[in-house]
Amino acid sequence: MGDPAPEGSSQAGAAIDTLRRELERHNHAYYVLDAPLIPDAEYDRLFHELVALEAAHPEWADPASPTQRVGGAAVGAFGQVRHVVPMLSLQNAFDDQDVVGFDRRVREAAGAVGLDVSLLRYCAELKFDGLAVSLLYVDGRFVQGATRGDGQVGEDVTANLRTVRAIALQLKGPVPKRLEVRGEVLMFRRDFDRLNQAQAARGDKPFVNPRNAAAGSLRQLDPALTAQRPLRFFAYGLGESSPDMALPASHAALLDWFAEIGLPVGQTRSTCADTEALLNFYRGVGMARAQLPYDIDGVVYKVDQRDWHEAIGFVARAPRFAVAHKFAAEEALTELLGIDIQVGRTGVLTPVARLRPVFVGGVTVTNATLHNEDELSRKDLLIGDTVVVRRAGDVIPEVVRAVTERRPPDARRFVMPTHCPVCGSLAVREPGAAAWRCVAGLYCKAQRKQALLHFAQRRAVDIDGLGERIVDQLVDLDLVQTPADLYFLDATALARLDRLGEKSAANLAAAIASSREATLERVLFALGIRHVGEEIARILAAEFGAIDAVLDADWPAILEAKALAQKHNARARPRGEALMAVPLEGVGPEIIASIQAFAAEPHNRQVIGRLWQAGVGLPPAVLPNNALAATEGAGTGQLSDDAPSRALEGRTIVITGTLPGFSRHEAEALIRQHGGSVSGSVSGKTHFVLAGDQPGSKITKAQQLGVPVISIDQLQGMIRDDGQEN
């Protein structure tokens, strides 16, 4: 017979609890403090003792047990997690003047809202070179982990993060009911070297650098594989936090508190009062960088007073209260073998350097963009030159200059083509522009392919499986002319593509169909309007609520209002006249001009019409009344047989607030069905403002301009009355 089990379940539970606390203490000492308390053999003995006890007493199972860090069942794919507080990127500083400029902007922003800038302090810390993640704790227990993703939505990697022994599964002491911690998963250099030695011993391909190894390890579909990788974690920031407990007022104190509740934080940090102290910290870290056990690519400066952050604000996808001061890029010498032309989705012809492979900045570089003709001339680059190549962290490799003293006699100058190398159409360089551009638009297959890849990417409408190989075939076979055509393909047509079996074709058709549910901001970004990136698309979606409302907006009036607000704010005093809200802050004249140009092109209107016909960005129940009959893999909604009236013919209506019984999309569809148009802003051309609960500032503007304000009941009454007259 085997050894007798512990007497009673409660006795076993006490033994299990003691072992769990002991093992977590050793995990913290080893992975967080880097100061192991016992030999590995003794740790293994305690671990296996706990495994045996838990197996004998399943009633004491706990996902927070150290034994659960070995990884569970593999998942088919990662789910999505929407960040309650967006995970923003940081703006970069590359030299002393950039840091001085950052400090000046912080002081100006703080002073503009009445803060005493003499009290300003910064917290300076390391910029870890790993993968950003968020950890959500509920009642002190780790319940969910996610990657940054696009900043708004990340991947659910909870099971993998549970295997990272540096991450506490249960926090110590009192904490808020909900606490989201932001930090970095990375790999120490010594662990990376051991991992690559093991890879080589198995005959597997070694990892390029610790950062790639960490990122790849965390995104394994099998958590058991992640558990075998020596990953670490450092906390550096806060996401959401429930209001049931006050948190430290300063960022430096917040990091100290993280350490108290069991989260690892970087120890190299300093509180600084001015730019001189910031730069001294930067230089000191730079001198000690090689002695650190992990890779960093710079330092981060944050306003230490946490309650100042919201007041100082944000710009685009980055906070104004923080900046990343990057280290100088790594450089290497190699040979410029040739120059190819890459045609982008907007027709821009970009020269790309073909380089003799060289290892720099942690990766092997074979290509680097040369940007445009002026850049080629400025750097005096000739094919055959020895060139300096630079790369820092995730920055795209750059050809810095030619080493002219090594220039061979047969080096030759590159001349930009006057015709598109893909479609043969004319390429022109417009007056004042730096780039040559193919004029063919979507007739050019290169532009069509890039437009489709942009449209389908994860941060846009997210069509899983629509990669370069499939897009190449769809375009080369002329099956797809615009992104809208994707929604009128079916699985049978897709199955005819090379190396795409019946099951894969069905999966792709399903992915295309599900992408109809993409949010408006993603659809706006996917359209590829020049200068409209993800953040601008988010701003436009929040303001206008529909694609055609963006295109039909009274942009001249908006520009006039922006100029007025900026003029008013320029003369406002911090504690005097109130600042005026700037309409569509962040959307400047260049972006507006680009939107207007896009809207003026009939072809673009046709593409958007086809997208609406397919139900992209709209619930099926509110498809426009002129929608095409659904094909397999296209729209699925049923259309009303009722003939629409023309009660709203020629009327422009602005919607504000929450409408009882109607979503915004449903109200917009109702207006369009009966001949009206929807605008996102109130102007003298507006006929009505349709107002619901909690209306915004559009009501005030309507009252100022004398524009009638109506309810959804009144709107329906207008439509009914017109129908009765007919």
HELIX and SHEET records of a PDB file:
HELIX    1   1 SER A    9  ASN A   27  1                                  19    
HELIX    2   2 HIS A   28  VAL A   32  3                                   5    
HELIX    3   3 ASP A   40  ALA A   56  1                                  17    
HELIX    4   4 PRO A   58  TRP A   60  5                                   3    
HELIX    5   5 PRO A   66  VAL A   70  5                                   5    
HELIX    6   6 ASP A   96  ALA A  112  1                                  17    
HELIX    7   7 VAL A  117  LEU A  119  5                                   3    
HELIX    8   8 THR A  158  LEU A  161  1                                   4    
HELIX    9   9 ARG A  189  ALA A  201  1                                  13    
HELIX   10  10 PRO A  210  LEU A  218  1                                   9    
HELIX   11  11 PRO A  223  ALA A  227  1                                   5    
HELIX   12  12 HIS A  251  GLU A  260  1                                  10    
HELIX   13  13 THR A  275  ALA A  288  1                                  14    
HELIX   14  14 ARG A  289  GLN A  291  5                                   3    
HELIX   15  15 ARG A  306  TRP A  308  5                                   3    
HELIX   16  16 HIS A  309  ILE A  312  1                                   4    
HELIX   17  17 GLU A  373  LYS A  379  1                                   7    
HELIX   18  18 THR A  404  ARG A  406  5                                   3    
HELIX   19  19 GLY A  441  TYR A  443  5                                   3    
HELIX   20  20 LYS A  445  ALA A  456  1                                  12    
HELIX   21  21 GLU A  468  ASP A  476  1                                   9    
HELIX   22  22 PRO A  483  PHE A  488  5                                   6    
HELIX   23  23 ALA A  491  ALA A  495  1                                   5    
HELIX   24  24 GLU A  502  SER A  514  1                                  13    
HELIX   25  25 SER A  515  GLU A  517  5                                   3    
HELIX   26  26 LEU A  520  ALA A  526  1                                   7    
HELIX   27  27 GLU A  534  PHE A  544  1                                  11    
HELIX   28  28 ILE A  547  LEU A  551  1                                   5    
HELIX   29  29 TRP A  555  ARG A  571  1                                  17    
HELIX   30  30 PRO A  589  ALA A  600  1                                  12    
HELIX   31  31 PRO A  602  GLN A  613  1                                  12    
HELIX   32  32 PRO A  620  VAL A  622  5                                   3    
HELIX   33  33 ARG A  664  GLN A  673  1                                  10    
HELIX   34  34 LYS A  698  LEU A  705  1                                   8    
HELIX   35  35 ILE A  712  GLU A  725  1                                  14    
SHEET    1   A 2 GLN A  80  ARG A  82  0                                        
SHEET    2   A 2 VAL A 153  GLU A 155 -1                                        
SHEET    1   B 5 ASN A  92  ALA A  93  0                                        
SHEET    2   B 5 ALA A 322  LYS A 326  1                                        
SHEET    3   B 5 ILE A 296  VAL A 303 -1                                        
SHEET    4   B 5 TYR A 122  PHE A 128 -1                                        
SHEET    5   B 5 ARG A 269  CYS A 272 -1                                        
SHEET    1   C 4 ARG A 141  THR A 147  0                                        
SHEET    2   C 4 LEU A 131  VAL A 138 -1                                        
SHEET    3   C 4 ARG A 178  LEU A 186 -1                                        
SHEET    4   C 4 ARG A 232  SER A 241 -1                                        
SHEET    1   D 2 PHE A 314  VAL A 315  0                                        
SHEET    2   D 2 ALA A 318  PRO A 319 -1                                        
SHEET    1   E 5 VAL A 363  THR A 369  0                                        
SHEET    2   E 5 VAL A 348  VAL A 360 -1                                        
SHEET    3   E 5 GLU A 330  VAL A 343 -1                                        
SHEET    4   E 5 THR A 386  ARG A 391 -1                                        
SHEET    5   E 5 GLU A 398  ALA A 402 -1                                        
SHEET    1   F 4 VAL A 363  THR A 369  0                                        
SHEET    2   F 4 VAL A 348  VAL A 360 -1                                        
SHEET    3   F 4 TRP A 436  CYS A 438 -1                                        
SHEET    4   F 4 ALA A 427  VAL A 428 -1                                        
SHEET    1   G 4 SER A 677  SER A 679  0                                        
SHEET    2   G 4 THR A 652  THR A 656  1                                        
SHEET    3   G 4 PHE A 688  ALA A 691  1                                        
SHEET    4   G 4 VAL A 709  ILE A 710  1                                        
END                                                                             
